[in-house]
């Protein structure tokens, strides 16, 4: 086993561990951090496959932008973990069935790529093809020609997700304080504080009880 194969198995093992911890971590912040680790391992595997553009895009887009947004949203939502765990086992059969169906579909699609459809080319031809063709250029052609509509659908889904995250963050809660920016802009200086002029008064001294020790000796009540 060469060094490249050993690195692949190492990155794949860490990727599987991180993906497993994403769905089993009790704290959502820890789950998001494990997802960041999974993205880094996936980008390392892309580098081993000589797909540099996909690797750097995975780090910059998902780790640098999307996961930071996830962390901010998770922290601002103040998720109640007890209420989430309350109905876990009740909905587990349905969720497990859907997970099995998704796993079977992904296995069918991924295993279909290993079926030989044409005669494999020699190593010299592969090196010549990879040296003359730019991965970024070919990926851009595919995205904006054959996969234009799926790309636009993905962009709309991301836009809806961003709007939903903002709406969930700005929802009214009992423990949160909210100020309307429009009211803050329209405020005037005389509305901020009112000066009230009060007359100086001196409080009267409280009466001293008869049995009080402060009363002078020999003093009698008239």
N, C-alpha and C positions, 0 to 999 in steps of 0.2 A: 504494500500500500504506500503510495507516494504522499508527499506533503499536501498536495491539493485535495486528495481524497480524505485525508485525516482532518483537514480544516473544514471540509464540507460536513463530515459527521459531527464535528464539534459544534459548528454553528447550528446544524439541524437539531441536535440534542438540546441546546440552550433555547432554541426557538420553540420546541415542543413544550419544554418546561415552562417558559414564559406564557405561552398560550394557555396551558392548563391552569396556571396561577391567575390568569385574567378572569376566568369564570369561577374560580373557587375562592378568591380573596374576599374576606368579609368587608374590608374597607374599600369603598369605590376609588379613593385616591391611590391606594396601593395597586388596585386593578389597572388604573390608567398608567401608572409607572411601569408595571409589568408589560403593558402593551407597547410602551416606548422601547423597552428592551427587545420585545419580539420584532419590532420594526427595524431595529439596528441589526439584528441577526439576519433578517430577510435581505436587507441591503448588502450585507457581507456575502450572502449566497449569490446575489445578483452580480457582485464584483467577480466572484469566482467564475461565473458564466460569461464574463466579458461584456456585461450589459451595464456600462458605467452610467449611462444617462438615467436608466431606471433606478439604479442604486442611489445616486445623488438626489433624484427627484423624491424618492421615498423618504430620505432623511430630511430634506428641506421642506417638503410639503406636509407630510404627515407628522413627523416628529417636531419640526420647527413651528408649524402653524396649527394643524388640526388638534394635536394632543395638548398643546398649550391652551387652546380654547376649551377642550374637554376638562382640563384641570380647573380652569377658572369657573366653568359652569358648575362642576361638581362641588367646588368649595362654596359658591354663592347660593346654590340651591338648598343647602343645609338638609341633606337627605336624612330622613328618619329611618335608621336601619331596622329597628324593631318592627315597624309597620311593613317593611318590605319582606322580612323573613316570615311574617305571619302566615301568608298564603303560599309558601314555597312548595310544600309537599302536596297541596291541593291541586296546583297547576303543573306539577312535575310530569305526570303521564303525557299530557298534551304537548308540553315543551320537548320531552324526550322523543316522542314520535316525530315531531317536526324536525328535530335535530338529526334523527336517523335518516329521514327522507332527504334532507339536504346533503348529508354525508354520502348517501348512495348516488345522488345526482352528480356531486363533485367527483366522486370516484369514477363514474362512467365517462365524464368529460375528460378527466385527466388521463385515465388509462387508454382512452381512444387516441391520445397523441403519441403513444408508444407503438401503435400499429404501423408497420412499414407500408407506405403508400407508393413509394417509388424506389428505384435503385439508389442506394446511398452513394454519394460522390466521394471521391478520394480526398485525402487530407490536403493535397496540393491545391485542388480546386476550391476547397473550403477556405483555405488561407487566402487565396486570390480573391474570392468573393468578399470576405470580411475586410480585406485591405482596401478594396476599391469602393465599397459602399459604406456610407455613414449611417450609423444606427439612429441618430437623432433625425436625420433627413427622412429616412424610410419610415420611422415612427410618425413623424408629422404628416407624411403623405397618407398613411393609413388612417390616422385620427380624423383628418379633415376631408377624406373622400369616402371610404367604405364605412367608417364608424362615426360619421358626423352626427347622426341622430342619437345614437347612444351617448355620445359625449355631451350633447345638449341636454338630454334627459338627466344625466348625472349632475350637470351644473344646476339644473332646476331643483333637484333633490337636495343638493348642498345648500342652495339658497333657502329652501323651506326649512331645513334643519337650523340654519342660522337664525331665521326669524322666530322659530319655535324656542330656541335657547334664550333669545332676548326676551320673548314674552314670558317664559317661565321665570326668568331672573327678576323681571320687573313686576311680578304679580304681588298683590297686596297681602302682606302677612302681619300677624300681630306683633312679632318681634322685630320688624323692620321699619325704618323711618324713611319716608318718601317726601320729597319736596318738588312741587311743580315748577319746572324751569320758566314757564311763561309768567307765573306769578312773581317769580324772583326778578325777572326782567322789568315788569311793570311797576315794581315797588318804588315809592318815593321816599325822600329823606324824612319828611314830616310824619310818614306812616310808621317809621321804624321805632321811634321812641317819643313818648309824651312826658313833658316836664310838668310836674304838679308842685305848686308852691304851697307849703304848709306853714302855719304859724308855730313859733317855738312855744312849747308847753313844758311845764315842770311838774312831774308827778307828785301828788301829795304824799306825805309820810304816812304809813299805815298806823292805826291806833295801837297803842301798847296795852296788852291785857293787864288786868289788875293783879293777877297772880304771877305775872312775868317777873323773872329775877332782875330784868333791867330797870324795873320801876324803882324810884328812890325810896329809901327806908323812911317810915313814918308818914308817908303820903297816904291820905284817906280820900275816899270818894266823896264828893260834895253831895 
